[in-house]
Amino acid sequence: MRAAAARLLAAVLLATPALAPAAEPDPCANATTTLELNACAQQTLARRDRELNEAYRALLRTLADAEATDADDAARTDARRLLVEAQRQWLRFRDHDCRGRLRLYDTGSMRGLVYAGCLIAHTEQRTAQLRGWLEP
């Protein structure tokens, strides 16, 4: 049962085209052991974290670099301050939420995949939110 669940979670994590390099075969495509699946999930999480950080830094630059009137400048400064605080709070939420899910799998071999999958899902969602922040 757990092996089937691990394969299902790996398939979900690896099914998105963004998870695999375009020019070379995905080394995680044939991952079958818990150790291999965990390593692949960690690689995916690292990529998603980089994407999140890029989106966050780009948004901060946009809020800092814009040429604006004094009123606009004050609004952007306040927006930037609130974004920084929101990101700190979001990181706390993501980590607590995923640790809560992890508690359900304290002794299971799936715990690493469950935790990484939770972090990946939250990180992808937040990246999309940050990228959409300034869209009309």
ZAGU-286112 format. One record per residue (C-alpha): x, y, z; residue number from 1; chain. Coordinates in steps of 0.05 Angstrom, whole numbers, plus 5000, padded with zeros to 4 digits. Each point is the difference from the previous one (the first is absolute). Layout:
BEGIN
+------+------+------+-----+--------+
|   xx |   yy |   zz | num | cadena |
+------+------+------+-----+--------+
|    X |    Y |    Z | NUM |      A |
...
+------+------+------+-----+--------+
***
This chain:
BEGIN
+------+------+------+-----+--------+
|   xx |   yy |   zz | num | cadena |
+------+------+------+-----+--------+
| 5000 | 5000 | 5000 |   1 |      A |
| 5055 | 5049 | 5019 |   2 |      A |
| 5041 | 4983 | 4938 |   3 |      A |
| 4940 | 5014 | 4956 |   4 |      A |
| 4988 | 5066 | 5036 |   5 |      A |
| 5074 | 5019 | 4991 |   6 |      A |
| 4996 | 4985 | 4926 |   7 |      A |
| 4936 | 5041 | 4995 |   8 |      A |
| 5031 | 5060 | 5036 |   9 |      A |
| 5063 | 4995 | 4957 |  10 |      A |
| 4957 | 4999 | 4938 |  11 |      A |
| 4963 | 5062 | 5022 |  12 |      A |
| 5065 | 5036 | 5017 |  13 |      A |
| 5032 | 4981 | 4934 |  14 |      A |
| 4940 | 5008 | 4955 |  15 |      A |
| 5007 | 5075 | 4992 |  16 |      A |
| 5044 | 5018 | 4941 |  17 |      A |
| 5035 | 5054 | 5040 |  18 |      A |
| 5029 | 4946 | 5045 |  19 |      A |
| 5041 | 4968 | 4945 |  20 |      A |
| 5056 | 5032 | 4960 |  21 |      A |
| 4980 | 5011 | 4928 |  22 |      A |
| 5064 | 4975 | 4967 |  23 |      A |
| 5021 | 4941 | 5042 |  24 |      A |
| 4963 | 4940 | 5029 |  25 |      A |
| 4972 | 5009 | 5070 |  26 |      A |
| 5043 | 4959 | 5048 |  27 |      A |
| 4939 | 4994 | 5046 |  28 |      A |
| 4956 | 4968 | 4947 |  29 |      A |
| 5021 | 4931 | 5021 |  30 |      A |
| 5005 | 5012 | 5075 |  31 |      A |
| 4967 | 4943 | 5037 |  32 |      A |
| 5031 | 4994 | 5069 |  33 |      A |
| 4981 | 5045 | 5058 |  34 |      A |
| 5071 | 5027 | 5001 |  35 |      A |
| 4997 | 5018 | 4925 |  36 |      A |
| 4931 | 5030 | 5006 |  37 |      A |
| 5022 | 5042 | 5060 |  38 |      A |
| 5061 | 5025 | 4962 |  39 |      A |
| 4957 | 5018 | 4940 |  40 |      A |
| 4950 | 5036 | 5044 |  41 |      A |
| 5057 | 5040 | 5032 |  42 |      A |
| 5026 | 5019 | 4931 |  43 |      A |
| 4931 | 5023 | 4980 |  44 |      A |
| 4992 | 5040 | 5065 |  45 |      A |
| 5068 | 5034 | 4988 |  46 |      A |
| 4977 | 5021 | 4930 |  47 |      A |
| 4933 | 5025 | 5026 |  48 |      A |
| 5035 | 5039 | 5056 |  49 |      A |
| 5046 | 5033 | 4948 |  50 |      A |
| 4939 | 5019 | 4958 |  51 |      A |
| 4965 | 5028 | 5062 |  52 |      A |
| 5061 | 5041 | 5019 |  53 |      A |
| 5007 | 5027 | 4929 |  54 |      A |
| 4927 | 5021 | 4999 |  55 |      A |
| 5006 | 5032 | 5069 |  56 |      A |
| 5063 | 5039 | 4982 |  57 |      A |
| 4971 | 5023 | 4934 |  58 |      A |
| 4938 | 5026 | 5036 |  59 |      A |
| 5042 | 5036 | 5052 |  60 |      A |
| 5041 | 5032 | 4944 |  61 |      A |
| 4937 | 5021 | 4965 |  62 |      A |
| 4974 | 5033 | 5063 |  63 |      A |
| 5067 | 5035 | 5012 |  64 |      A |
| 5019 | 5020 | 4929 |  65 |      A |
| 4936 | 5031 | 4975 |  66 |      A |
| 5004 | 5074 | 4982 |  67 |      A |
| 4940 | 5031 | 5034 |  68 |      A |
| 4973 | 5061 | 5034 |  69 |      A |
| 5010 | 5011 | 5074 |  70 |      A |
| 4932 | 4970 | 5016 |  71 |      A |
| 5014 | 4939 | 4955 |  72 |      A |
| 5069 | 4994 | 5032 |  73 |      A |
| 4969 | 4997 | 5069 |  74 |      A |
| 4949 | 4949 | 4978 |  75 |      A |
| 5054 | 4956 | 4968 |  76 |      A |
| 5044 | 5006 | 5062 |  77 |      A |
| 4941 | 4978 | 5043 |  78 |      A |
| 4983 | 4944 | 4952 |  79 |      A |
| 5072 | 4976 | 5001 |  80 |      A |
| 5001 | 5000 | 5076 |  81 |      A |
| 4935 | 4962 | 5003 |  82 |      A |
| 5025 | 4950 | 4948 |  83 |      A |
| 5063 | 4986 | 5040 |  84 |      A |
| 4957 | 4987 | 5063 |  85 |      A |
| 4950 | 4958 | 4961 |  86 |      A |
| 5057 | 4957 | 4972 |  87 |      A |
| 5027 | 4988 | 5070 |  88 |      A |
| 4931 | 4981 | 5025 |  89 |      A |
| 4989 | 4956 | 4939 |  90 |      A |
| 5064 | 4963 | 5012 |  91 |      A |
| 4978 | 4986 | 5072 |  92 |      A |
| 4932 | 4977 | 4976 |  93 |      A |
| 5030 | 4954 | 4946 |  94 |      A |
| 5049 | 4968 | 5049 |  95 |      A |
| 4948 | 4991 | 5055 |  96 |      A |
| 4948 | 4972 | 4952 |  97 |      A |
| 5048 | 4950 | 4971 |  98 |      A |
| 5028 | 4979 | 5067 |  99 |      A |
| 4929 | 4988 | 5022 | 100 |      A |
| 4989 | 4953 | 4941 | 101 |      A |
| 5067 | 4967 | 5015 | 102 |      A |
| 4976 | 4982 | 5070 | 103 |      A |
| 4949 | 4953 | 4969 | 104 |      A |
| 5058 | 4960 | 4970 | 105 |      A |
| 5049 | 5002 | 5058 | 106 |      A |
| 5021 | 4928 | 4993 | 107 |      A |
| 4985 | 4987 | 4927 | 108 |      A |
| 5048 | 4994 | 4942 | 109 |      A |
| 4957 | 5051 | 4962 | 110 |      A |
| 5013 | 5056 | 5049 | 111 |      A |
| 5055 | 5033 | 4959 | 112 |      A |
| 4958 | 4998 | 4936 | 113 |      A |
| 4939 | 5027 | 5036 | 114 |      A |
| 5040 | 5057 | 5030 | 115 |      A |
| 5035 | 5018 | 4935 | 116 |      A |
| 4936 | 4995 | 4961 | 117 |      A |
| 4965 | 5047 | 5048 | 118 |      A |
| 5058 | 5050 | 4996 | 119 |      A |
| 5000 | 4996 | 4924 | 120 |      A |
| 4925 | 5011 | 4994 | 121 |      A |
| 5001 | 5060 | 5046 | 122 |      A |
| 5062 | 5029 | 4966 | 123 |      A |
| 4970 | 4993 | 4931 | 124 |      A |
| 4936 | 5034 | 5023 | 125 |      A |
| 5038 | 5058 | 5033 | 126 |      A |
| 5044 | 5010 | 4938 | 127 |      A |
| 4938 | 5007 | 4957 | 128 |      A |
| 4971 | 5050 | 5050 | 129 |      A |
| 5063 | 5042 | 4999 | 130 |      A |
| 5004 | 4999 | 4925 | 131 |      A |
| 4928 | 5024 | 4997 | 132 |      A |
| 5007 | 5055 | 5052 | 133 |      A |
| 5006 | 5058 | 4951 | 134 |      A |
| 4954 | 4972 | 4946 | 135 |      A |
| 4936 | 5040 | 4989 | 136 |      A |
+------+------+------+-----+--------+
***
